[in-house]
Amino acid sequence: MEKKWHDRIRADILGLDRKVPLADGTKRPYINLDNAATTPPLAPVVKVVQSFLPWYSSVHRGFGYKSQLSTEVYHEARRQIMAFFGVPASEYIALFVKNTSEGLNKLAQRLPFEEGAVLSTWMEHHSNDLPWRLWKQARFIELTPDGCLDLADLERKLKKGQPRIKLVTVCGASNVTGIINPLQTIAELAHHYGAQIAVDAAQLAPHYPLRLRTDGAEPLDYLSFSGHKIYAPFGTGVLCGPAESFRTGTPDQVGGGTVIAVSREGVVFAPLPDREEVGTPNLIGAVALAAALRWLARNDFKRITAYEAALTEYAYERLKTVPGLILYGPPPKRYPRIGVISFNLEGIPHGLVAAFLAFEAGIGVRHGCFCARPYVHHLLGLSKSAILSYENLAKAGRKCLLPGMVRVSFGFYNTKNEIDLLVDALKDLRQEEEKIKNRYRIDPATGEYLPKIGNFKGALLRHTKTFFHL
Ligand SMILES: Cc1ncc(COP(=O)(O)O)c(C=O)c1O
């Protein structure tokens, strides 16, 4: 029953049949374990996009039938996205942006809070750290030794911080450890001390039914997420929040579409949402994102969440059987996690592990610091002086020596069999460690590990050219 259900939803992912070249010249079906970076498209989403494209026209900028239809479709996509995330249209707004990063940058620039009144955390992706750090001189919630948020530190800073904290901004789930943060507790604490809460939902939204407002739960104030991480890679993200926060003041980006009157003397901004969405909107992205959310709702999102949780526990336990494999963060049995697991293999550079998996097993993973350097440094237990010396190495372009981890991350379509293949490959690497190390060289320009034999980059370029026929 479970298998049949899973086979059916897995079949909706586009491209699972594609084979990729290995270093020895053979080809193998690709195993994508890099869903935290981006997810493959859902075929039904692509179908919806294709069915709409013949009708595609300008939004808000024409009176022809197709323009009117396109405008209506854009509004309907926004309505559906808001309903999915429990965003009440009466007081809140969902703004289309390019991705989570753009949403968080917009929020950091639009909120009027004084310097020091925003509290971020040391667990964040750079996109929920740097905008607050650079525009709002944010302070940061500390971490426990195993990489969870220190809630006592959060409360201390909410209670005693000067200036008083007006906003707590936190990831729903970490892109390094997959830890799901206790959003309800954080929201209750923030509200109790008179602050709002913003959730960077880039990682959580694709794996867990998340609602800004829902009966019986503490409301959240802001959400930001990306379509390309929810099986709709068409360049759209969303920022939701109270309409009041965006109704007045100068938008972070201005130009066509944001105004209702402009004269030599002055500017009158349009009502929401237009004043916050500069230029021609990404209508196709909006259509695709709404379609992906409908697909999740129709395919029992709660069951998908439960499936992914079981897969994550399975992967964590299986990875533990690889000799010398170091896992980061608390085990998923002890702490709720989405399907993101980072690790190192003792004595083998993370870049080499990723290269071996790509070139000899056809498995796609990510390695490095995953745009969350302070968190990775914490989990690796690096001292301040070590971090400084690594910064100097980075400045000198010696990337292969930088610290990091290997990350595997799952989508609903991944299987236990794929995890078994990953674990087998890692055990092979461990067993043949010296021989395998000898099969790779470091590309001095990029710091990447490449196979000594064959011309992988040449083949890659030839493949690239096949997409530029027209
Ligand atoms: C937790 C988290 N926040 C923000 C982002 C940025 O997302 P995007 O690149 O779609 O802007 C990512 C991307 O990996 C992420 O994992």
The ligand as a Tripos MOL2 file, in Angstrom:
@<TRIPOS>MOLECULE
LIG
   16    16     1     0     0
SMALL
NO_CHARGES

@<TRIPOS>ATOM
      1 C1         17.3890   28.0350    5.3350 C.3       1 LIG1
      2 C2         17.5700   28.7580    4.0340 C.ar      1 LIG1
      3 N1         17.2540   30.0610    3.9770 N.ar      1 LIG1
      4 C3         17.3820   30.7580    2.8490 C.ar      1 LIG1
      5 C4         17.8600   30.1800    1.7080 C.ar      1 LIG1
      6 C5         17.9830   30.9850    0.4640 C.3       1 LIG1
      7 O1         17.0780   30.5010   -0.4740 O.3       1 LIG1
      8 P1         17.1090   31.0840   -1.9680 P.3       1 LIG1
      9 O2         18.4410   30.7080   -2.5070 O.co2     1 LIG1
     10 O3         15.9860   30.3780   -2.6340 O.co2     1 LIG1
     11 O4         16.9210   32.5310   -1.8500 O.co2     1 LIG1
     12 C6         18.2270   28.8250    1.7230 C.ar      1 LIG1
     13 C7         18.7900   28.1950    0.5240 C.2       1 LIG1
     14 O5         19.3520   27.1520    0.5420 O.2       1 LIG1
     15 C8         18.0650   28.1010    2.9120 C.ar      1 LIG1
     16 O6         18.3950   26.8150    2.9820 O.3       1 LIG1
@<TRIPOS>BOND
     1     1     2 1
     2     2     3 ar
     3     2    15 ar
     4     3     4 ar
     5     4     5 ar
     6     5     6 1
     7     5    12 ar
     8     6     7 1
     9     7     8 1
    10     8     9 2
    11     8    10 1
    12     8    11 1
    13    12    13 1
    14    12    15 ar
    15    13    14 2
    16    15    16 1
@<TRIPOS>SUBSTRUCTURE
     1 LIG1         1 GROUP 0 **** ****
